[in-house]
Amino acid sequence: REWKMTSFEPGWRPSRLEDSSSQLAARMQELRSTLQSRDPSLIAARSGVSYLTIAPDHGGFHFPLLGRAVTFTWPGLTGFSHPDNELSPLLQALLLYYLVTADGTAMTGKWVSFADLPDGRMYNTAYQGYSGDEIVKAFGFDLPVFRSACLNVGGKPVEVGSASFMVQALPNLPLLVTYWLGDEDFPSSCKILFDSSAIHYLPIDGCAIIGSMLATKLRSPKSPDFG
């Protein structure tokens, strides 16, 4: 089936879900039920995460999210950033969608814009507004500070634009942050790009959320890792 996190509309932002808290809880339970019908080893293989068995029929998925470790219990599928810090419902929903959607498709190495992902073009202006445009507002002409921010989130330099960094958002979901430095006549610009396989790991609105999360981490490195 096709999994959708929320409905887009003009002005949609990833921080605002259309679902009420009760609807989100029901949606999360549906995702958990779908995953619980699958072999955890198969889930791990398709999504690139690690699965560790603790006891018969009990274990946990372990994987990085933007460089920070998270764990999902099995079979309960509750997410934690450390043992006593449960992830927010929105973040748990995002990662449950990742585990449900992941089909093991290989990375292509072809970077595409959000607009070039299936169903992305209609919402590209909004996505660009809260991702690349916000990064430009934070860094302007200060390319060295931009580079430092990317390195701080584990970015690896790529020779594209004035400065670009590949950031591993999730095990099988890399992002490319590309910055073009402006001058007195032309403003700087930035885009967060996706491997063309991204839609095999998150629905389009999930891609928007993960891109926005990266933009937030770059602009506010001291912000909480998980809300």
N, C-alpha and C positions, 0 to 999 in steps of 0.2 A: 504494500500500500504506500501511498505518498504521505510522508510525515510533514506536517506544518506546525511551526512553533507559534505563529501569530499571524494576523492579517495585516498587510501593509495598507497604508493610506497616505495621502500627501502629508508631509511633515512628520511621518513616523520616525521614532527614535528607538534604538535598541534598549534603552532603559525603561521603556514603557510597554508593558504587555497589554494586549487587548483583553486577555483572560482575567477574571477575578482570581483571588487567591484560591478559592475553592475549585474553580475550573482548572487552574494550573495544577493543583494537587491531584485532581482526577486524571489529568493528562499524564502527569509523572507516573501515576500508578499504572496507567495503560502501557507506558513505555517499559516500566519494570516488568510487567506481566509478559510482554513480548520477549524481553531478554531472558527471563526466567525459563522460557520454553526452549532456549537454545543451550548448547554445550558451552560452558565458559571458556574452554580451550579454543573453540571456534571463534567466539567473540574476540578473544585476545589476538588470535592469528589475523583476523580480518582488520582489526583496528590498530595493530602494532603496539598494544599495551602488554604489560607483564601480568600474568596470573599466577598467584602463589596459593597453594593449598595449605590450609591451616589444620583442618580435620576433614574426615569424609563428608563430602557435600558442603563444605564451608571453606571459604578462602577470601581472596581480595584481588581486585585489579589495581595495579600501581602504574602511574604514568605522569609525565610532566605536562603542565599547562602553563605556557609562556615561561618555561624554565623553573616553575615551582611544582613540587611534588603533591599529587593528590591521590587519594585512595577511595575506591568504591568497594564496600563489603559485598560478599556473595554468600547466600542468595538474596540478602535484603536490599542490596543496591542503594545504600545510603552513602553519600559522598562526604569526605573529610579532607581538610588541608593538614591537620594533625589530629591525634586521637580525640581531643576534646573540642575541636572546632569544626562543626558541621557546616558545609557549604550552604550558601543561600539557595532558596528554591529555584530562582532563575538560573543560577550557575549549575545546579544539579540537573535541571531540565536540559540545558545546553549540552552537558557531557553525556547524559542519557541518550540524547539524539545522536551524538557522535557514535556511541557504542551500537545503537540500533541501525544507523545508516551505513556505517563502515562495511564495505564489501570486499576489501583487499585489493582494489584496483591500484596498479603501480603508478607512482608519480611520473608525470610526462616530462618534467623539466621545462614546460612551456608556460611562461607567465602571462596571465590574462587579467584584464581589469574586472571589477565587479560587474560592470555593464555587459561583459562578454560571457558571464556565467548564465546558465539557463534561468530565465525570469528576472535577471538582474537589471536589465536596461531601464525598466520603468521606474526603479527606485534608486538609480545610480546617483542622481543629484543629491538626494537626501543622504545617502551613504557617504558620498564625497564630503558633504558638509560637516559630518561629525567624525570623519577619519582624517584624510589628508589635509583638508582645510584647517582643521584644528591644530595639526602638527605645525603647519606653516605659521599660524598665529603665535605659537609658542617659540619657534626658533628663528623665523624671519631670515636674515642673511647670515646667521651664526652657524655656519656649517660645522666647525669643530665641536660645538656643543651638541648638535644633532648627532654627529658621529659617536660622541661619548655616550649619549643616551641609548643609542642602538646597541653599542657594545655592552652596556650595563644590563640589557635584557637578553644577552647571549647572541646578539646578531653577528653574522659572518659577512664580511665585505664581499660585494659583487660589483663587477665593473659595468655599471649602468648609470646613466645620468651623472649628476655632479657627485652624488654619493648614494649607494644602495646597500642594504643589508638584508640577508635572508634570516628570518626568525622562525624557529620551529615552534609554532603555536601549540600543536598537538602532535602525537607521534607520526601520523600520516598526513598532517596538514601544515605545510610550510607557508609562510607569507613573505612577500618581498616589499620592503619599504624603500621607495625610490624618491629621491629629492633632486629637484632641479633648482639650482641657485639663481636668483634673479639679480637685477641691478637697478639703477635709478629709474630706468624706463619700463622694466618688466618685473612683476612680482615673482617671488619664489613660488614653486608649486611642489606638491607631494602627492603620491598615490600609494595605497597599500594594495598590492597585487596578489593574485592567487595562482597556485599551480592549477592547470586546467582540469585536473582530476578532483578538485575540491568538492564538487557537488556529490561525489561518491562517498563523502565523509560527513557532510552537514547539509541540511536544506539551506536554501538561499538566505533566509532570515538568520539562521545560525551563522552563516558566513559573515553577515553584516555585524552581528554581535561580536564575533571573535576579532574582526578588524577594528571595531570600536574599542575593544578591551586593549588591544595593542597600542592604539593611539593614546589612550589614557595613561598607560604605563610609560610611554615615551615622554609625555608632557608632565606627568606627575610621578616621578620615580618613588616618592615616599608615600604614595597612596596605598591603602590596604591592598594586598594581593588578591584577596577574595572577599567579596561582600555578600 
